Amino acid sequence: MPKVYRILGVDPGTNVLGYAVLEVQRKNLRLVEMGVLNMQHLGEQQHKLRKILERLRQLIQTYRPQEMAIEAPFFGKNVQSMLKLGRAQGVAIATAITEGLETTEYSPKEIKKAVTGNGNATKEQVAAMLEQMIAQKVDAHMLDATDALAAAVCHYHRRSSPLGNQKKYKDWKSFLKDQGKL
C-alpha cells in the first residue's frame, strides 16, 4: 500500500451525483474535494450521462486517485428509475476504468455499517460520523456528496483491514492447498 493515496467516492444519480476525493496518508484521512453534480436542469438522459463522464474524468485527471469506490444502486420499485440509475453507475465505472482506476462497488448498507457501525443509519448520522473521522465540518446540504465520501471511507476501511485483502478461493480444496494442508 502506498504511503499516500487517494480514493474517489461516487454516489451515482441521474439528477444529482455526489462525489468526494479522500486522501489517505498512513492512517490519516483528509478530504480533498467534495461536491455534487446537479443535472436536474438537463432534460435528455444522454446529456446527463455526458456530464457525469466529463465531471468524473476532470476529477480523476485533477486529483489522480488510484481507486474509485461507488455506491451500488439499491433495489427500488420503479423500473425506469433503476435503469437510469444503472446507466449513471455504468458511465461512472466506465470512466474510472478507462482512466486506469481500480473500482469497487459497495451496497448502501455496507457503506453505512463501515462508517457508523449500523447498516440502517440515517444520512445525517453518516454525515456526523464522517465529520469525526476526517476532523472537518461536512455541509449537511450536500448529503449526496457525504454518501460519496462515506463510500470512499468504507473502501479505505475494507482496503486497510487484514480481512479485506484476503485471497479469494473458489472451494475448500483450493484453500487447504494454499495453506499447505493438502
C-alpha positions as CSV (number, residue, x, y, z in Angstrom):
1,M,0.0,0.0,0.0
2,P,1.5,3.4,-1.0
3,K,2.2,5.9,1.8
4,V,-0.2,8.4,0.3
5,Y,-3.1,7.5,-2.0
6,R,-6.4,8.9,-3.0
7,I,-9.8,7.3,-3.3
8,L,-12.6,8.8,-5.4
9,G,-16.0,8.1,-3.9
10,V,-19.1,8.3,-6.0
11,D,-22.8,8.2,-5.2
12,P,-24.4,7.8,-8.6
13,G,-27.5,9.5,-9.8
14,T,-29.0,10.9,-12.9
15,N,-30.4,14.1,-11.3
16,V,-27.8,14.5,-8.6
17,L,-24.4,12.7,-8.4
18,G,-22.3,13.0,-5.3
19,Y,-18.5,12.8,-5.4
20,A,-15.6,13.1,-2.9
21,V,-11.9,12.7,-3.1
22,L,-10.3,11.3,0.1
23,E,-6.6,11.3,0.7
24,V,-5.1,8.7,2.9
25,Q,-1.7,9.2,4.5
26,R,-0.8,6.4,6.9
27,K,-4.0,6.3,8.9
28,N,-4.9,9.9,8.5
29,L,-7.9,10.8,6.3
30,R,-8.1,14.1,4.6
31,L,-11.0,15.4,2.5
32,V,-9.5,16.9,-0.7
33,E,-12.7,17.7,-2.7
34,M,-16.4,17.1,-2.2
35,G,-19.4,18.2,-4.2
36,V,-22.5,17.4,-6.2
37,L,-23.1,17.4,-9.9
38,N,-26.7,18.7,-10.2
39,M,-28.2,17.7,-13.6
40,Q,-31.9,18.3,-12.9
41,H,-31.9,21.1,-15.4
42,L,-30.8,18.8,-18.2
43,G,-33.7,17.1,-19.9
44,E,-32.1,14.4,-22.1
45,Q,-30.6,11.3,-20.5
46,Q,-27.6,11.4,-22.9
47,H,-26.8,14.9,-21.7
48,K,-26.8,13.8,-18.1
49,L,-24.6,10.8,-18.8
50,R,-22.1,13.0,-20.8
51,K,-22.0,15.4,-17.8
52,I,-21.2,12.5,-15.5
53,L,-18.4,11.3,-17.7
54,E,-16.9,14.8,-18.1
55,R,-17.0,15.7,-14.4
56,L,-15.6,12.4,-13.2
57,R,-12.8,12.5,-15.9
58,Q,-12.0,16.0,-14.8
59,L,-11.8,15.0,-11.1
60,I,-9.6,11.9,-11.9
61,Q,-7.3,14.0,-14.1
62,T,-7.0,16.8,-11.5
63,Y,-6.6,14.7,-8.3
64,R,-5.2,11.5,-9.6
65,P,-6.9,9.0,-7.3
66,Q,-5.7,5.4,-7.5
67,E,-9.1,3.8,-6.8
68,M,-12.8,4.5,-7.0
69,A,-15.5,3.3,-4.5
70,I,-19.0,3.6,-5.8
71,E,-22.4,3.0,-4.1
72,A,-24.4,0.2,-5.7
73,P,-27.9,1.0,-6.6
74,F,-30.5,-0.2,-4.1
75,F,-33.4,-2.1,-5.5
76,G,-36.5,0.1,-6.0
77,K,-39.9,-0.5,-7.2
78,N,-39.7,1.9,-10.2
79,V,-38.0,0.0,-13.0
80,Q,-37.4,3.1,-15.1
81,S,-35.6,4.9,-12.2
82,M,-33.5,1.8,-11.7
83,L,-32.5,1.6,-15.3
84,K,-31.5,5.3,-15.3
85,L,-29.5,4.9,-12.1
86,G,-27.8,1.8,-13.6
87,R,-26.8,3.8,-16.6
88,A,-25.3,6.6,-14.4
89,Q,-23.4,4.0,-12.4
90,G,-22.2,2.3,-15.6
91,V,-20.9,5.6,-17.0
92,A,-19.1,6.3,-13.7
93,I,-17.5,2.9,-13.7
94,A,-16.5,3.0,-17.3
95,T,-14.9,6.4,-16.9
96,A,-12.9,5.2,-13.9
97,I,-11.8,2.1,-15.7
98,T,-10.7,4.0,-18.8
99,E,-8.7,6.4,-16.6
100,G,-6.9,3.4,-15.0
101,L,-8.7,3.3,-11.6
102,E,-9.5,0.1,-9.8
103,T,-13.2,0.2,-9.0
104,T,-15.1,-1.4,-6.1
105,E,-18.8,-1.3,-5.6
106,Y,-20.5,-1.3,-2.1
107,S,-24.1,-1.6,-1.1
108,P,-25.6,1.3,0.9
109,K,-26.0,-0.9,4.0
110,E,-22.3,-1.9,3.8
111,I,-21.2,1.7,3.5
112,K,-23.4,2.8,6.4
113,K,-22.1,-0.1,8.5
114,A,-18.5,0.7,7.8
115,V,-18.9,4.3,8.8
116,T,-21.3,4.2,11.7
117,G,-21.4,0.5,12.7
118,N,-25.2,0.5,11.8
119,G,-26.3,-0.5,8.3
120,N,-29.6,1.3,8.8
121,A,-28.1,4.6,9.9
122,T,-29.6,7.8,8.5
123,K,-27.8,10.1,6.1
124,E,-27.5,12.6,9.0
125,Q,-25.9,10.0,11.3
126,V,-23.4,9.1,8.5
127,A,-22.5,12.8,7.9
128,A,-22.0,13.3,11.7
129,M,-19.7,10.3,11.9
130,L,-17.7,11.4,8.8
131,E,-17.1,14.7,10.5
132,Q,-15.4,12.9,13.4
133,M,-13.4,10.7,11.1
134,I,-12.0,13.5,8.9
135,A,-12.0,16.2,11.6
136,Q,-13.8,18.5,9.3
137,K,-17.2,20.1,9.1
138,V,-19.4,18.4,6.4
139,D,-22.1,20.5,4.8
140,A,-25.4,19.0,5.7
141,H,-26.9,20.3,2.4
142,M,-24.7,18.0,0.4
143,L,-25.9,14.6,1.6
144,D,-25.3,13.0,-1.8
145,A,-21.7,14.2,-1.5
146,T,-21.4,12.8,2.0
147,D,-22.7,9.5,0.7
148,A,-19.8,9.6,-1.8
149,L,-17.4,10.4,1.0
150,A,-18.8,7.5,3.0
151,A,-18.2,5.1,0.1
152,A,-14.6,6.3,0.0
153,V,-14.2,5.8,3.7
154,C,-15.8,2.4,3.5
155,H,-13.3,1.4,0.8
156,Y,-10.4,2.7,3.0
157,H,-11.6,0.5,5.9
158,R,-12.1,-2.5,3.7
159,R,-8.7,-2.0,2.0
160,S,-6.8,-1.5,5.2
161,S,-8.4,-4.4,7.1
162,P,-6.5,-7.6,7.2
163,L,-9.7,-9.3,6.4
164,G,-10.4,-7.1,3.4
165,N,-7.3,-8.1,1.4
166,Q,-7.6,-11.9,1.8
167,K,-7.2,-14.1,-1.2
168,K,-10.5,-15.4,-2.5
169,Y,-10.9,-19.2,-3.0
170,K,-13.4,-21.0,-5.2
171,D,-13.6,-24.0,-2.9
172,W,-12.2,-25.6,0.3
173,K,-9.7,-27.7,-1.6
174,S,-8.0,-24.6,-3.0
175,F,-8.0,-23.0,0.4
176,L,-6.5,-26.1,2.1
177,K,-3.9,-26.5,-0.7
178,D,-2.8,-22.8,-0.3
179,Q,-2.5,-23.4,3.5
180,G,-0.2,-26.4,2.9
181,K,-2.7,-28.8,4.3
182,L,-3.1,-30.9,1.1
